[in-house]
């Protein structure tokens, strides 16, 4: 009994809940995670056994340095996973992994178990595909004012169609199903199962001013379904089919704590999130705008970082982007542009095999992509150390040759992509060594 800690006050609600305590840990993923954390990297171990890289925050003026640093950091991640017999997946959805495979490899955590139980009981079956099967690239920006947050969010949503289409890394297959899915962008389509909590925020589309946006967003946080909430003793109260929790309902129950408000905000899974900025002590010090539409992949981290940093925060290039959007029929007013924004996203997601050859505003996404490429190239013209990454991004934007479009030719059958993945399996090297500490010279 000496290993029992007396501060674990979370309630064991049932025998099924106790069963999760006996799940074997994903030892290999956990060991890789520990190696990287011990070396000073901000490595995250996600629920489905996915190792995630998080870069440090930098000033937007230093994005070129961050691209170089993140490329080096990711190479270290690849070295560590290679030494353990793994390889980095080039797809946002690993085509041969089923939801059950992901569940079998999940990192058991209280919040995850509660969320999965709610998903199984309350929501459509496909909704669990998002946390279990998909990976993406997110970039976040901290606005200096409510007005800049409004402008950043508008630019982010206006750019979403292009991000979805150009950063598409789909192999064309998912869940080990041999049916090709070149008709839609699968990862983004999965998110639509969240209803109003996915896609473009309804709160944003009803707004015409920064204050309206914030008020509408708060209203959405109050009424959006939550998977669970925290009681005062730290235990979880789960949503059930007969009692779907919202923050407004928690107010009636005396559970409308700041913790639960912040938690309620995290249950919005729109293409752009309004999320917290925390300091080194974990305290909330502001809000950030998180751009979430990009797939993961080989070039996607650098490409997404370069693309969004050039166009979304206030600056000269952002002003040029605002003017470019007007050429395609967008006014900058979300309420007035709601139909255009929704239509642009729908065409990019439901592309029916046309990938980037779809309408955008009063023109085409291919033309818009070429115009954006010109802005991006000019923006980084003096950053010589990222020209290779800028060139790769510009190539995709100018040619329309996204990874997914190329994959449609390379992998006509599931067996083709399976053989490719099997060929990239790395044999583990003997006695993996920890990487040098990140702050070492």
PyMOL commands that set and color helices and strands:
alter all, ss='L'
color gray80, all
select helices_A, chain A and resi 15-22+27-38+60-83+99-104+110-122+125-133+146-166+186-197+202-205+210-223+247-252+258-266+300-311+316-327+334-349+365-379+384-399+403-410+414-423
alter helices_A, ss='H'
color red, helices_A
select strands_A, chain A and resi 43-46+50-53+136-141+228-230+236-238+272-278+284-295+359-360+363-364
alter strands_A, ss='S'
color yellow, strands_A
deselect
rebuild
show_as cartoon
